Amino acid sequence: MSAVVALAAAAAAFGVVAVRRREARLRCRAVSAELMAGCAHRDGAALRAQLDGFRRRLDTELAASAVVVAAGSVVDEAWASAPSGIDPSSEGGVL
């Protein structure tokens, strides 16, 4: 009879240990999933901030490029309307 009681106690103890291990594993998985979701959110926010900064720098550079292109057009028009002093009938020589 005492062997049966000892066996039942051992089985109950084994069952309790198994349940506690499974619960600990599930808690660990839940915490890991929560941490991963937090990291993904943080990384996404950091990437959005970097992308916004890049867009601002790109807009600034495009605006500066547009100014340079407009200035180049003005200079080209000024050179085109200025007298050159070259005789068009000669082959590239100045008279």
C-alpha positions in Angstrom: 0.0 0.0 0.0 2.8 2.4 0.8 4.3 1.7 -2.6 1.1 2.7 -4.3 1.0 5.9 -2.2 4.6 6.7 -3.1 4.0 6.0 -6.7 0.9 8.3 -6.7 2.9 11.0 -5.0 5.7 10.7 -7.5 3.3 10.9 -10.4 1.6 13.9 -8.9 4.9 15.6 -8.4 6.0 14.8 -11.9 2.7 16.2 -13.2 3.1 19.4 -11.2 6.7 19.9 -12.5 5.6 19.2 -16.1 2.7 21.8 -15.8 5.0 24.4 -14.3 7.6 23.9 -17.0 5.0 24.2 -19.7 3.6 27.4 -18.1 7.1 28.8 -17.9 7.7 28.1 -21.6 4.5 29.7 -22.5 5.2 32.8 -20.4 8.7 33.0 -22.0 7.2 32.7 -25.5 4.7 35.5 -24.7 7.4 37.8 -23.3 9.6 37.1 -26.4 6.8 37.8 -28.7 6.0 41.1 -26.9 9.7 42.1 -27.0 10.0 41.3 -30.7 6.8 43.4 -31.4 8.3 46.3 -29.4 11.6 46.0 -31.2 9.8 45.9 -34.6 7.8 49.0 -33.7 10.9 50.8 -32.5 12.9 49.9 -35.6 10.1 50.9 -37.8 9.9 54.3 -36.1 13.6 54.8 -36.4 13.5 53.9 -40.1 10.6 56.3 -40.7 12.6 59.0 -39.0 15.6 58.3 -41.2 13.4 58.3 -44.3 11.9 61.6 -43.3 15.3 63.1 -42.8 16.5 61.7 -46.2 13.4 63.2 -47.9 14.0 66.6 -46.3 17.7 66.5 -47.5 16.6 65.4 -51.0 14.0 68.2 -51.2 16.7 70.7 -50.2 19.2 69.3 -52.8 16.5 69.3 -55.5 15.6 72.9 -54.8 19.3 73.9 -54.9 19.7 72.0 -58.2 16.7 73.8 -59.7 18.3 77.1 -58.7 21.5 76.1 -60.4 19.7 75.0 -63.6 17.8 78.3 -63.7 21.0 80.3 -63.2 22.6 78.2 -66.0 19.8 79.1 -68.3 20.1 82.8 -67.5 23.9 82.6 -68.2 23.3 80.7 -71.5 20.8 83.3 -72.6 23.2 86.1 -71.7 26.0 84.5 -73.7 23.7 83.9 -76.6 22.6 87.6 -76.8 26.1 89.1 -76.3 28.1 90.1 -79.4 30.8 87.6 -80.0 33.1 89.4 -82.4 33.5 86.3 -84.6 33.0 86.7 -88.3 30.5 84.0 -89.3 31.8 83.9 -92.8 35.3 82.8 -91.7 36.1 79.3 -90.6 36.2 79.9 -86.9 38.8 82.7 -87.0 38.5 86.2 -85.6 38.9 89.1 -88.0 
